Each structure stands twice: as structure tokens, then as C-alpha cells.
């Protein structure tokens, strides 16, 4: 096994001279580095992100609640600005300093028991309170990069953990992260030095061409899934697209890290490390050229649609969490209308009050839709009783949604298409989507 070269200070932490928590975290990072083939650790100068509370980092490395209390009592802080991504339960805006679980929505939708004590325990309220005192910013969003108001800059080393966020950090912001955000990386401000932290690994490994101009939201989403399948763990360089919007980047990033495990990509003329095609490949010729054209896009679309009926029981929008422009556009589509079946709209808690102040939440409520925040169906692991066919507008949700409900009598049918097609399904109870 590879030997990880540690600094004198890192050795002291590993030997327990800086306390048991730092020793546990350092041991965890050293093992991560050995598995990844990293010869050293890198000091983070960007931001951190983790599934919170996250003090159980693996079956072998965990921090106890008593140790967490002691850290807080001693005034310990995270080494870098650290954000918490989505939780298992939807949340409402802060009430008495705490994002209260959206118990009303659960009761209304018959999803989970609505005992407040159950939610306090399930939400790990004490852990979150303690993590906040250590400086954690509990955005509770898989897309907290849109509301953080504090981005890492080009070249800064980060440690993030959420599928749509990894390629966003690397490709869109030009910062550097692997899929490794944890309590250890954020608390120590260190991560194994491999993968996307290394400049040479960030250059393109394959050229992706397409025979269809990728321009609409759905095309970017399907394209992302198909590119992920083609590139797997590679670094694709994309041609044949328009300049993506923020919403399209959200869709593409979540899809490309779902269809495959793409952490970095380039769009020449759009992403910061690819001013030209040649620059994206580091001056070298691409080792491989792949066509992700009409045939491949149609195959991905058909794979993501698996339903034996056009009768839809529920519509879910917000994977990744919707940005404020998405919410504005949805309010226009739903104003003055009434949904026939449950429509859940998910955003992040930091935007909930904004949507309420702008009148969007009332429009959704008047239409019979529910604006929720902080979680997603996959994290919640439940759908309303009787739902057998669900409509969604993102490849990531379509790919994961049926694997999240083992208690279901049968696999959920999934209708996948555009946001407009999902709204139509919510209003009519039927699916009319098609690949165009």
C-alpha cells in the first residue's frame, strides 16, 4: 500500500497529540489517501460541503456526540467555510433559530409520522446545533452553490460532497474538489491530493460531439446523462451546444454525475479552464472521440422513462433544488390554475422565505401545489400512499427515484420529460410527454 507522506503537524495529529477527534479524522484521511493512491494531503483554501450531521464518516471512523460537545465547549471551528447539503426531511424557514421540520406537509401528504419528537430525533437537532456553533452553514441543499453567496475561486482546493455540486465546482467555478466532503476534510482543512486537485488530471480525456444542437433544458439534461454514460470517469470536452443557463448547468451537472461519475468537463468558450478546444486538452490531441447524437440521446430518454401507464399519481419538481428563476417561472405557469394530483416543488430553505415574499408560495398554495425545502424524495425515502406513477423533469431523479422505496409493493413507474409536461400532468393527471 502506498505510503502517505505527512508533515510534522499531520504526524502529531495522527499520533493523537492534538486530541482524539483530530486523530480519528487524520486516520480517516490517511486511509482515504492510501485507497486513492495519493502520496500526500493538500491544504484546503476554498470551501467544504458535507452530508450533515456526518459525524459517522464510515463504519470504522466516527465522532461521538460527547466528543462533538467537547469540541464546541473548547471553541473549536471548522477549518474552512463549511456548508451542509440536503437532509432527510423537508424544512421550513428558521423558527426560534432552528429550521423546523415541515410537519404540516408530511401530515397532509401522509408521508411519515408527524410526531415532533420523532422529527427532533430524526433531524439530529442537537448535532446540527453543535455543528452550527462550529461554523457550519446549514443551507440544507444539494445546490447550495446557488445560495451560498460565497464561492471558491479558480484554483482553490475544496472538499465537496453532492453529485451536482462536484462538476459545478470543478468545471463551472474552476475550483478543485473530489467527491470526498466529510467532517474530517472540513474540520482539518485537508484532503487527499489526487484526482481533480492535480492540474494534469483536469485536462480533457475525450472529445464529445453531437449531431443535435443542445439548447433546451431537456436536451441539456438528457445530454448530461448520455455524456456520463459515455465518459464514465473521464473528463469530456463538449462541442455542439449553446451557452448553458444556470438551470441547464444544474440539470447537466446532476445528470452527468448520475449517468457516469464525471467530476470535470469542459465547454470551450464557456467554462473557465477551456478558452479554446486546444487549451481544454492541454495542447494534446484527444485520445478518443465519441458521438453522443440523436440515437444516444433517444436511448437515454427512453431509459429514463419507464412507465406502463399514462395515469400519473404525483409530480415532483426540484432535483436539484430549484433556483429562484425556476420558482418564478413555475409561479407564472400555475397562477390561476388548480392541480388535479399532488405537486411537490422543492427548493432550499434559504430561498423559501424569498419565494414567500415574492408571492410565489401563495400562488403554489392556491393552485394546490406544495412548496417544500431542504430535502428531496430520494433523501426522504417515501412517497404518499397510493402513488404508483410519478412525473419528474430531471434525469437524476428519474434514475434514482424507484430505488428509494423498498416498502413499495411494486417499482414506481416514472414519466420523465420537460417541466411543462410535468405541469400538464399535474393539471390533468395524465402524461402527454414525448421526445421531440
C-alpha positions as a Markdown table, in Angstrom:
| # | Residue | x | y | z |
|---|---|---|---|---|
| 1 | Unk | 0.0 | 0.0 | 0.0 |
| 2 | Unk | 1.2 | 3.5 | -0.8 |
| 3 | Unk | 3.0 | 5.5 | 1.9 |
| 4 | Unk | 1.3 | 8.8 | 2.6 |
| 5 | Unk | 3.9 | 11.5 | 3.3 |
| 6 | Unk | 2.7 | 13.6 | 6.2 |
| 7 | Unk | 4.0 | 16.9 | 7.6 |
| 8 | Unk | 5.3 | 17.0 | 11.1 |
| 9 | Unk | 2.0 | 18.6 | 12.3 |
| 10 | Unk | 0.0 | 15.9 | 10.4 |
| 11 | Unk | 2.0 | 13.2 | 12.1 |
| 12 | Unk | 1.3 | 14.8 | 15.5 |
| 13 | Unk | -2.4 | 14.7 | 14.8 |
| 14 | Unk | -2.2 | 11.1 | 13.6 |
| 15 | Unk | -0.4 | 10.1 | 16.8 |
| 16 | Unk | -3.1 | 11.7 | 19.0 |
| 17 | Unk | -1.0 | 14.7 | 20.2 |
| 18 | Unk | -3.8 | 17.1 | 19.1 |
| 19 | Unk | -6.7 | 15.2 | 20.6 |
| 20 | Unk | -8.7 | 12.1 | 19.8 |
| 21 | Unk | -11.0 | 13.8 | 17.3 |
| 22 | Unk | -8.1 | 15.1 | 15.1 |
| 23 | Unk | -6.5 | 11.6 | 15.4 |
| 24 | Unk | -9.7 | 9.9 | 14.1 |
| 25 | Unk | -10.0 | 12.4 | 11.3 |
| 26 | Unk | -6.4 | 12.1 | 10.3 |
| 27 | Unk | -6.5 | 8.3 | 10.3 |
| 28 | Unk | -9.6 | 8.5 | 8.1 |
| 29 | Unk | -7.9 | 10.9 | 5.6 |
| 30 | Unk | -4.7 | 8.7 | 5.5 |
| 31 | Unk | -6.7 | 5.7 | 4.7 |
| 32 | Unk | -8.6 | 7.6 | 2.0 |
| 33 | Unk | -5.3 | 8.7 | 0.5 |
| 34 | Unk | -4.0 | 5.2 | 0.5 |
| 35 | Unk | -7.1 | 3.9 | -1.3 |
| 36 | Unk | -6.9 | 6.7 | -3.8 |
| 37 | Unk | -3.2 | 6.4 | -4.4 |
| 38 | Unk | -2.5 | 9.9 | -3.0 |
| 39 | Unk | 1.1 | 10.4 | -1.8 |
| 40 | Unk | 0.2 | 13.4 | 0.4 |
| 41 | Unk | -2.6 | 15.6 | 1.7 |
| 42 | Unk | -3.4 | 19.1 | 0.4 |
| 43 | Unk | -4.4 | 22.1 | 2.5 |
| 44 | Unk | -7.8 | 23.4 | 1.6 |
| 45 | Unk | -8.1 | 27.1 | 0.8 |
| 46 | Unk | -11.7 | 27.0 | -0.6 |
| 47 | Unk | -14.8 | 25.7 | 1.0 |
| 48 | Unk | -16.2 | 22.5 | 2.4 |
| 49 | Unk | -19.5 | 20.6 | 1.9 |
| 50 | Unk | -20.8 | 17.5 | 3.6 |
| 51 | Unk | -23.9 | 15.4 | 4.3 |
| 52 | Unk | -24.7 | 16.6 | 7.8 |
| 53 | Unk | -24.5 | 15.7 | 10.6 |
| 54 | Unk | -21.9 | 13.4 | 9.1 |
| 55 | Unk | -20.0 | 12.6 | 12.3 |
| 56 | Unk | -20.2 | 8.9 | 11.4 |
| 57 | Unk | -17.8 | 9.1 | 8.5 |
| 58 | Unk | -17.6 | 5.3 | 7.9 |
| 59 | Unk | -18.2 | 2.1 | 9.9 |
| 60 | Unk | -14.6 | 2.5 | 11.3 |
| 61 | Unk | -14.2 | 6.2 | 11.8 |
| 62 | Unk | -16.8 | 8.2 | 13.7 |
| 63 | Unk | -17.1 | 11.1 | 16.2 |
| 64 | Unk | -19.3 | 10.7 | 19.2 |
| 65 | Unk | -21.8 | 13.3 | 20.3 |
| 66 | Unk | -19.8 | 13.6 | 23.5 |
| 67 | Unk | -16.7 | 14.5 | 21.5 |
| 68 | Unk | -18.7 | 17.0 | 19.4 |
| 69 | Unk | -19.9 | 18.6 | 22.6 |
| 70 | Unk | -16.3 | 18.9 | 23.9 |
| 71 | Unk | -15.2 | 20.4 | 20.6 |
| 72 | Unk | -17.8 | 23.1 | 20.9 |
| 73 | Unk | -17.0 | 23.7 | 24.6 |
| 74 | Unk | -13.4 | 24.2 | 23.6 |
| 75 | Unk | -14.3 | 26.8 | 20.9 |
| 76 | Unk | -13.2 | 24.6 | 18.0 |
| 77 | Unk | -14.3 | 25.6 | 14.5 |
| 78 | Unk | -14.2 | 24.1 | 11.0 |
| 79 | Unk | -11.0 | 25.0 | 9.2 |
| 80 | Unk | -12.8 | 26.2 | 6.1 |
| 81 | Unk | -16.3 | 27.7 | 5.4 |
| 82 | Unk | -18.4 | 24.5 | 5.5 |
| 83 | Unk | -21.9 | 24.0 | 4.1 |
| 84 | Unk | -24.4 | 21.2 | 4.9 |
| 85 | Unk | -26.3 | 19.8 | 1.9 |
| 86 | Unk | -29.7 | 18.3 | 1.9 |
| 87 | Unk | -31.2 | 16.5 | 4.9 |
| 88 | Unk | -33.7 | 13.5 | 5.1 |
| 89 | Unk | -36.6 | 15.8 | 6.0 |
| 90 | Unk | -38.1 | 18.9 | 4.4 |
| 91 | Unk | -37.7 | 22.1 | 6.4 |
| 92 | Unk | -39.4 | 25.4 | 6.8 |
| 93 | Unk | -37.8 | 28.8 | 7.4 |
| 94 | Unk | -36.0 | 29.4 | 10.7 |
| 95 | Unk | -38.2 | 29.4 | 13.7 |
| 96 | Unk | -36.5 | 30.3 | 17.0 |
| 97 | Unk | -33.2 | 29.8 | 15.3 |
| 98 | Unk | -34.0 | 26.3 | 14.1 |
| 99 | Unk | -35.3 | 25.1 | 10.7 |
| 100 | Unk | -38.4 | 23.4 | 11.8 |
| 101 | Unk | -39.4 | 20.2 | 10.0 |
| 102 | Unk | -42.2 | 20.7 | 7.6 |
| 103 | Unk | -44.5 | 18.5 | 9.7 |
| 104 | Unk | -47.7 | 20.0 | 8.2 |
| 105 | Unk | -46.6 | 18.9 | 4.7 |
| 106 | Unk | -45.9 | 15.4 | 6.0 |
| 107 | Unk | -49.3 | 15.1 | 7.7 |
| 108 | Unk | -51.0 | 16.5 | 4.6 |
| 109 | Unk | -49.3 | 14.1 | 2.3 |
| 110 | Unk | -49.3 | 11.1 | 4.6 |
| 111 | Unk | -45.6 | 10.5 | 4.1 |
| 112 | Unk | -44.2 | 9.9 | 7.6 |
| 113 | Unk | -45.3 | 10.1 | 11.2 |
| 114 | Unk | -45.7 | 13.7 | 12.3 |
| 115 | Unk | -44.7 | 13.4 | 16.0 |
| 116 | Unk | -42.4 | 16.4 | 16.7 |
| 117 | Unk | -40.2 | 14.3 | 19.0 |
| 118 | Unk | -39.7 | 11.8 | 16.1 |
| 119 | Unk | -38.6 | 14.7 | 13.9 |
| 120 | Unk | -36.2 | 16.2 | 16.5 |
| 121 | Unk | -34.5 | 12.8 | 16.8 |
| 122 | Unk | -34.5 | 12.1 | 13.1 |
| 123 | Unk | -33.2 | 15.5 | 12.3 |
| 124 | Unk | -30.3 | 15.1 | 14.8 |
| 125 | Unk | -31.2 | 18.5 | 16.2 |
| 126 | Unk | -28.5 | 18.6 | 18.8 |
| 127 | Unk | -25.8 | 17.6 | 16.3 |
| 128 | Unk | -26.9 | 20.3 | 14.0 |
| 129 | Unk | -26.9 | 22.9 | 16.8 |
| 130 | Unk | -23.4 | 21.9 | 17.7 |
| 131 | Unk | -22.2 | 21.9 | 14.1 |
| 132 | Unk | -23.6 | 25.4 | 13.7 |
| 133 | Unk | -21.6 | 26.5 | 16.7 |
| 134 | Unk | -18.5 | 25.2 | 15.0 |
| 135 | Unk | -19.3 | 27.4 | 12.0 |
| 136 | Unk | -21.3 | 25.1 | 9.8 |
| 137 | Unk | -23.7 | 26.9 | 7.4 |
| 138 | Unk | -26.7 | 24.7 | 7.3 |
| 139 | Unk | -28.0 | 25.5 | 3.8 |
| 140 | Unk | -29.5 | 22.0 | 3.6 |
| 141 | Unk | -29.4 | 22.0 | -0.2 |
| 142 | Unk | -27.9 | 19.8 | -2.9 |
| 143 | Unk | -27.4 | 23.1 | -4.8 |
| 144 | Unk | -26.1 | 25.3 | -2.1 |
| 145 | Unk | -23.6 | 26.7 | -4.5 |
| 146 | Unk | -26.5 | 28.8 | -5.8 |
| 147 | Unk | -27.4 | 30.4 | -2.5 |
| 148 | Unk | -24.1 | 30.3 | -0.6 |
| 149 | Unk | -23.1 | 33.9 | -1.6 |
| 150 | Unk | -19.6 | 32.7 | -1.1 |
| 151 | Unk | -17.9 | 30.8 | -3.9 |
| 152 | Unk | -14.4 | 29.4 | -4.1 |
| 153 | Unk | -12.3 | 31.0 | -6.8 |
| 154 | Unk | -10.4 | 29.4 | -9.7 |
| 155 | Unk | -7.7 | 27.1 | -8.5 |
| 156 | Unk | -8.8 | 26.9 | -4.8 |
| 157 | Unk | -8.9 | 23.5 | -3.2 |
| 158 | Unk | -12.2 | 22.4 | -1.8 |
| 159 | Unk | -13.8 | 19.3 | -0.4 |
| 160 | Unk | -17.5 | 18.9 | -1.5 |
| 161 | Unk | -19.9 | 16.0 | -1.4 |
| 162 | Unk | -23.0 | 16.1 | -3.7 |
| 163 | Unk | -23.4 | 14.8 | -7.2 |
| 164 | Unk | -24.5 | 18.0 | -9.0 |
| 165 | Unk | -22.0 | 20.1 | -6.9 |
| 166 | Unk | -18.8 | 18.3 | -7.8 |
| 167 | Unk | -18.8 | 19.1 | -11.6 |
| 168 | Unk | -20.1 | 22.6 | -10.8 |
| 169 | Unk | -17.2 | 23.3 | -8.5 |
| 170 | Unk | -14.6 | 21.9 | -10.9 |
| 171 | Unk | -16.0 | 22.8 | -14.4 |
| 172 | Unk | -18.1 | 25.9 | -13.8 |
| 173 | Unk | -16.2 | 27.6 | -11.0 |
| 174 | Unk | -12.7 | 26.3 | -11.8 |
| 175 | Unk | -12.1 | 25.4 | -8.2 |
| 176 | Unk | -10.9 | 21.9 | -7.3 |
| 177 | Unk | -12.6 | 19.1 | -5.5 |
| 178 | Unk | -13.1 | 15.4 | -5.5 |
| 179 | Unk | -16.2 | 13.6 | -4.3 |
| 180 | Unk | -14.9 | 13.5 | -0.7 |
| 181 | Unk | -16.5 | 16.2 | 1.5 |
| 182 | Unk | -16.7 | 14.9 | 5.1 |
| 183 | Unk | -16.4 | 16.0 | 8.7 |
| 184 | Unk | -12.7 | 15.1 | 8.6 |
| 185 | Unk | -11.8 | 17.2 | 5.5 |
| 186 | Unk | -13.8 | 20.2 | 6.7 |
| 187 | Unk | -12.6 | 20.1 | 10.3 |
| 188 | Unk | -8.9 | 19.6 | 9.5 |
| 189 | Unk | -9.0 | 21.7 | 6.3 |
| 190 | Unk | -7.2 | 18.9 | 4.4 |
| 191 | Unk | -8.0 | 16.3 | 1.7 |
| 192 | Unk | -6.1 | 13.6 | -0.1 |
| 193 | Unk | -4.1 | 15.1 | -3.1 |
| 194 | Unk | -5.3 | 13.2 | -6.1 |
| 195 | Unk | -7.9 | 13.4 | -8.9 |
| 196 | Unk | -9.2 | 16.9 | -9.6 |
| 197 | Unk | -6.8 | 18.5 | -7.2 |
| 198 | Unk | -4.0 | 17.7 | -9.6 |
| 199 | Unk | -3.7 | 20.0 | -12.6 |
| 200 | Unk | -2.7 | 17.3 | -15.1 |
| 201 | Unk | -5.8 | 15.3 | -14.3 |
| 202 | Unk | -8.1 | 18.2 | -15.2 |
| 203 | Unk | -7.4 | 18.3 | -18.9 |
| 204 | Unk | -9.8 | 16.7 | -21.3 |
| 205 | Unk | -9.5 | 13.0 | -21.9 |
| 206 | Unk | -12.1 | 12.6 | -24.7 |
| 207 | Unk | -14.0 | 14.8 | -27.2 |
| 208 | Unk | -17.8 | 14.5 | -27.2 |
| 209 | Unk | -19.5 | 15.5 | -30.4 |
| 210 | Unk | -23.2 | 15.7 | -31.1 |
| 211 | Unk | -25.3 | 15.9 | -34.3 |
| 212 | Unk | -28.1 | 17.8 | -32.5 |
| 213 | Unk | -27.7 | 21.3 | -31.1 |
| 214 | Unk | -28.1 | 21.1 | -27.4 |
| 215 | Unk | -30.1 | 24.1 | -26.3 |
| 216 | Unk | -33.3 | 23.3 | -24.4 |
| 217 | Unk | -33.4 | 22.4 | -20.7 |
| 218 | Unk | -34.5 | 18.8 | -21.5 |
| 219 | Unk | -31.7 | 18.4 | -24.1 |
| 220 | Unk | -29.1 | 19.6 | -21.6 |
| 221 | Unk | -30.5 | 17.1 | -19.1 |
| 222 | Unk | -30.6 | 14.1 | -21.4 |
| 223 | Unk | -27.3 | 15.1 | -22.9 |
| 224 | Unk | -25.7 | 15.1 | -19.5 |
| 225 | Unk | -26.9 | 11.6 | -18.7 |
| 226 | Unk | -25.7 | 10.3 | -22.1 |
| 227 | Unk | -22.4 | 12.0 | -21.7 |
| 228 | Unk | -22.0 | 10.5 | -18.3 |
| 229 | Unk | -22.6 | 7.0 | -19.7 |
| 230 | Unk | -20.1 | 7.6 | -22.5 |
| 231 | Unk | -17.4 | 9.3 | -20.4 |
| 232 | Unk | -17.8 | 7.3 | -17.2 |
| 233 | Unk | -14.9 | 8.7 | -15.0 |
| 234 | Unk | -13.3 | 10.6 | -17.8 |
| 235 | Unk | -13.0 | 14.4 | -18.5 |
| 236 | Unk | -15.2 | 15.1 | -21.5 |
| 237 | Unk | -14.8 | 18.1 | -23.7 |
| 238 | Unk | -18.2 | 19.1 | -25.2 |
| 239 | Unk | -19.0 | 20.6 | -28.6 |
| 240 | Unk | -22.3 | 21.2 | -30.3 |
| 241 | Unk | -24.0 | 23.1 | -27.5 |
| 242 | Unk | -25.3 | 26.6 | -26.9 |
| 243 | Unk | -24.1 | 28.5 | -23.8 |
| 244 | Unk | -25.9 | 26.9 | -20.9 |
| 245 | Unk | -28.1 | 28.8 | -18.5 |
| 246 | Unk | -27.8 | 28.3 | -14.7 |
| 247 | Unk | -30.8 | 26.0 | -14.8 |
| 248 | Unk | -29.3 | 24.0 | -17.6 |
| 249 | Unk | -25.9 | 23.7 | -15.8 |
| 250 | Unk | -27.8 | 22.4 | -12.7 |
| 251 | Unk | -29.5 | 19.8 | -14.9 |
| 252 | Unk | -26.4 | 18.8 | -16.8 |
| 253 | Unk | -24.2 | 18.6 | -13.7 |
| 254 | Unk | -26.6 | 16.4 | -11.8 |
| 255 | Unk | -27.2 | 14.2 | -14.9 |
| 256 | Unk | -23.5 | 13.8 | -15.9 |
| 257 | Unk | -22.6 | 12.7 | -12.4 |
| 258 | Unk | -25.6 | 10.2 | -12.5 |
| 259 | Unk | -25.2 | 8.6 | -15.9 |
| 260 | Unk | -21.5 | 8.3 | -15.0 |
| 261 | Unk | -19.1 | 9.7 | -12.4 |
| 262 | Unk | -17.9 | 12.8 | -14.3 |
| 263 | Unk | -16.3 | 15.2 | -11.9 |
| 264 | Unk | -14.9 | 17.6 | -14.5 |
| 265 | Unk | -15.8 | 18.6 | -18.0 |
| 266 | Unk | -15.0 | 21.5 | -20.4 |
| 267 | Unk | -17.1 | 23.5 | -22.8 |
| 268 | Unk | -14.7 | 25.5 | -24.9 |
| 269 | Unk | -15.6 | 29.2 | -24.7 |
| 270 | Unk | -17.9 | 28.7 | -21.7 |
| 271 | Unk | -16.1 | 27.1 | -18.8 |
| 272 | Unk | -13.1 | 28.9 | -17.3 |
| 273 | Unk | -10.4 | 26.3 | -18.0 |
| 274 | Unk | -11.3 | 25.9 | -21.6 |
| 275 | Unk | -10.9 | 29.2 | -23.5 |
| 276 | Unk | -10.2 | 27.1 | -26.6 |
| 277 | Unk | -10.6 | 23.4 | -27.6 |
| 278 | Unk | -6.8 | 23.0 | -27.6 |
| 279 | Unk | -6.4 | 24.5 | -24.1 |
| 280 | Unk | -9.1 | 22.1 | -22.8 |
| 281 | Unk | -6.8 | 19.2 | -23.9 |
| 282 | Unk | -3.6 | 20.8 | -22.6 |
| 283 | Unk | -2.3 | 21.2 | -26.1 |
| 284 | Unk | -2.6 | 17.5 | -26.8 |
| 285 | Unk | -4.9 | 15.7 | -29.3 |
| 286 | Unk | -7.9 | 13.9 | -27.7 |
| 287 | Unk | -7.3 | 10.3 | -27.1 |
| 288 | Unk | -10.8 | 9.4 | -28.0 |
| 289 | Unk | -13.8 | 11.0 | -29.9 |
| 290 | Unk | -17.3 | 9.9 | -29.1 |
| 291 | Unk | -20.6 | 10.8 | -30.8 |
| 292 | Unk | -23.5 | 11.5 | -28.4 |
| 293 | Unk | -26.0 | 12.1 | -31.1 |
| 294 | Unk | -29.7 | 11.6 | -31.8 |
| 295 | Unk | -29.5 | 7.9 | -31.3 |
| 296 | Unk | -27.8 | 8.1 | -28.0 |
| 297 | Unk | -30.0 | 10.9 | -26.7 |
| 298 | Unk | -33.1 | 9.0 | -27.6 |
| 299 | Unk | -31.8 | 5.9 | -25.9 |
| 300 | Unk | -31.1 | 7.8 | -22.7 |
| 301 | Unk | -34.6 | 9.4 | -22.8 |
| 302 | Unk | -36.3 | 6.1 | -23.3 |
| 303 | Unk | -34.2 | 4.5 | -20.5 |
| 304 | Unk | -35.3 | 7.3 | -18.1 |
| 305 | Unk | -39.0 | 6.8 | -19.0 |
| 306 | Unk | -40.3 | 3.6 | -17.5 |
| 307 | Unk | -44.0 | 3.6 | -17.2 |
| 308 | Unk | -46.7 | 1.2 | -18.3 |
| 309 | Unk | -49.4 | 3.7 | -17.8 |
| 310 | Unk | -50.0 | 7.4 | -18.6 |
| 311 | Unk | -52.1 | 7.9 | -15.5 |
| 312 | Unk | -49.8 | 10.0 | -13.2 |
| 313 | Unk | -50.4 | 10.0 | -9.4 |
| 314 | Unk | -47.9 | 12.6 | -8.4 |
| 315 | Unk | -45.5 | 15.2 | -9.8 |
| 316 | Unk | -42.2 | 16.2 | -8.2 |
| 317 | Unk | -40.0 | 19.1 | -9.3 |
| 318 | Unk | -36.8 | 20.2 | -7.6 |
| 319 | Unk | -33.9 | 17.8 | -8.1 |
| 320 | Unk | -31.5 | 19.5 | -7.9 |
| 321 | Unk | -33.2 | 22.2 | -5.7 |
| 322 | Unk | -34.9 | 24.8 | -7.8 |
| 323 | Unk | -33.3 | 28.3 | -8.1 |
| 324 | Unk | -35.3 | 31.5 | -7.8 |
| 325 | Unk | -35.8 | 31.9 | -11.5 |
| 326 | Unk | -37.2 | 28.4 | -11.7 |
| 327 | Unk | -39.7 | 29.2 | -9.0 |
| 328 | Unk | -40.7 | 32.5 | -10.7 |
| 329 | Unk | -41.3 | 30.6 | -14.0 |
| 330 | Unk | -43.3 | 27.9 | -12.2 |
| 331 | Unk | -45.5 | 30.6 | -10.5 |
| 332 | Unk | -46.4 | 32.0 | -13.9 |
| 333 | Unk | -47.3 | 28.5 | -15.2 |
| 334 | Unk | -49.5 | 27.8 | -12.2 |
| 335 | Unk | -51.2 | 31.1 | -11.4 |
| 336 | Unk | -54.9 | 30.9 | -11.6 |
| 337 | Unk | -54.9 | 27.1 | -12.1 |
| 338 | Unk | -55.6 | 24.0 | -10.0 |
| 339 | Unk | -53.7 | 20.8 | -9.9 |
| 340 | Unk | -55.5 | 17.5 | -10.1 |
| 341 | Unk | -52.9 | 15.4 | -8.4 |
| 342 | Unk | -50.2 | 16.2 | -5.7 |
| 343 | Unk | -47.5 | 18.5 | -7.0 |
| 344 | Unk | -44.4 | 18.9 | -4.8 |
| 345 | Unk | -42.0 | 21.7 | -5.5 |
| 346 | Unk | -38.6 | 21.5 | -3.7 |
| 347 | Unk | -36.2 | 24.3 | -3.1 |
| 348 | Unk | -33.6 | 25.2 | -0.5 |
| 349 | Unk | -34.5 | 26.6 | 2.9 |
| 350 | Unk | -32.7 | 29.9 | 2.2 |
| 351 | Unk | -34.9 | 30.6 | -0.7 |
| 352 | Unk | -38.2 | 29.6 | 0.9 |
| 353 | Unk | -38.8 | 33.0 | 2.5 |
| 354 | Unk | -37.7 | 34.7 | -0.7 |
| 355 | Unk | -40.3 | 32.8 | -2.6 |
| 356 | Unk | -42.9 | 33.6 | 0.0 |
| 357 | Unk | -42.1 | 37.3 | 0.0 |
| 358 | Unk | -42.3 | 37.4 | -3.8 |
| 359 | Unk | -45.8 | 35.8 | -3.7 |
| 360 | Unk | -44.7 | 32.5 | -5.3 |
| 361 | Unk | -45.5 | 30.3 | -2.3 |
| 362 | Unk | -49.1 | 31.7 | -2.2 |
| 363 | Unk | -49.6 | 31.0 | -6.0 |
| 364 | Unk | -48.4 | 27.5 | -5.5 |
| 365 | Unk | -50.7 | 27.0 | -2.5 |
| 366 | Unk | -53.7 | 28.5 | -4.3 |
| 367 | Unk | -53.0 | 26.1 | -7.1 |
| 368 | Unk | -52.9 | 23.1 | -4.7 |
| 369 | Unk | -49.2 | 22.6 | -5.0 |
| 370 | Unk | -46.8 | 22.4 | -2.0 |
| 371 | Unk | -43.6 | 24.3 | -1.8 |
| 372 | Unk | -41.1 | 22.4 | 0.4 |
| 373 | Unk | -37.5 | 22.9 | 1.2 |
| 374 | Unk | -34.3 | 21.2 | 2.4 |
| 375 | Unk | -34.7 | 17.6 | 1.3 |
| 376 | Unk | -35.7 | 15.5 | -1.8 |
| 377 | Unk | -37.7 | 12.4 | -2.4 |
| 378 | Unk | -34.5 | 10.2 | -2.5 |
| 379 | Unk | -33.4 | 11.5 | 0.9 |
| 380 | Unk | -36.9 | 11.3 | 2.3 |
| 381 | Unk | -37.3 | 7.7 | 1.1 |
| 382 | Unk | -41.1 | 7.9 | 0.9 |
| 383 | Unk | -43.9 | 8.9 | -1.3 |
| 384 | Unk | -47.6 | 9.5 | -0.4 |
| 385 | Unk | -49.6 | 6.3 | 0.0 |
| 386 | Unk | -51.0 | 5.0 | -3.3 |
| 387 | Unk | -48.5 | 6.7 | -5.6 |
| 388 | Unk | -47.5 | 4.2 | -8.3 |
| 389 | Unk | -46.6 | 6.6 | -11.1 |
| 390 | Unk | -44.6 | 9.8 | -10.7 |
| 391 | Unk | -43.6 | 12.5 | -13.1 |
| 392 | Unk | -40.3 | 14.3 | -12.9 |
| 393 | Unk | -38.3 | 16.7 | -15.0 |
| 394 | Unk | -34.6 | 15.7 | -14.3 |
| 395 | Unk | -32.6 | 12.6 | -15.3 |
| 396 | Unk | -31.1 | 12.3 | -11.8 |
| 397 | Unk | -34.5 | 12.0 | -10.1 |
| 398 | Unk | -35.8 | 9.6 | -12.8 |
| 399 | Unk | -32.7 | 7.4 | -12.4 |
| 400 | Unk | -32.8 | 7.2 | -8.6 |
| 401 | Unk | -36.4 | 7.5 | -7.6 |
| 402 | Unk | -37.5 | 3.9 | -7.9 |
| 403 | Unk | -34.6 | 2.6 | -5.8 |
| 404 | Unk | -35.5 | 4.7 | -2.8 |
| 405 | Unk | -38.7 | 3.0 | -1.7 |
| 406 | Unk | -38.2 | -0.7 | -0.7 |
| 407 | Unk | -41.5 | -0.7 | 1.1 |
| 408 | Unk | -43.5 | -0.1 | -2.1 |
| 409 | Unk | -45.5 | -3.1 | -3.4 |
| 410 | Unk | -44.1 | -2.6 | -6.9 |
| 411 | Unk | -41.5 | -0.4 | -8.6 |
| 412 | Unk | -42.6 | 3.1 | -9.2 |
| 413 | Unk | -43.5 | 4.0 | -12.8 |
| 414 | Unk | -41.6 | 7.2 | -13.9 |
| 415 | Unk | -42.7 | 9.7 | -16.5 |
| 416 | Unk | -39.7 | 11.9 | -17.4 |
| 417 | Unk | -39.8 | 15.0 | -19.6 |
| 418 | Unk | -39.9 | 18.7 | -19.6 |
| 419 | Unk | -41.1 | 21.0 | -16.8 |
| 420 | Unk | -44.1 | 22.0 | -19.0 |
| 421 | Unk | -45.0 | 18.3 | -19.5 |
| 422 | Unk | -44.8 | 17.8 | -15.7 |
| 423 | Unk | -47.1 | 20.8 | -15.1 |
| 424 | Unk | -49.6 | 19.5 | -17.6 |
| 425 | Unk | -49.5 | 16.1 | -15.8 |
| 426 | Unk | -50.2 | 17.8 | -12.5 |
| 427 | Unk | -53.2 | 19.7 | -14.0 |
| 428 | Unk | -54.6 | 16.7 | -15.9 |
| 429 | Unk | -53.4 | 13.6 | -14.1 |
| 430 | Unk | -52.1 | 12.2 | -17.4 |
| 431 | Unk | -48.8 | 12.1 | -19.1 |
| 432 | Unk | -48.5 | 13.6 | -22.6 |
| 433 | Unk | -44.7 | 13.9 | -22.8 |
| 434 | Unk | -42.7 | 12.8 | -25.8 |
| 435 | Unk | -39.2 | 13.1 | -27.3 |
| 436 | Unk | -39.2 | 15.8 | -29.9 |
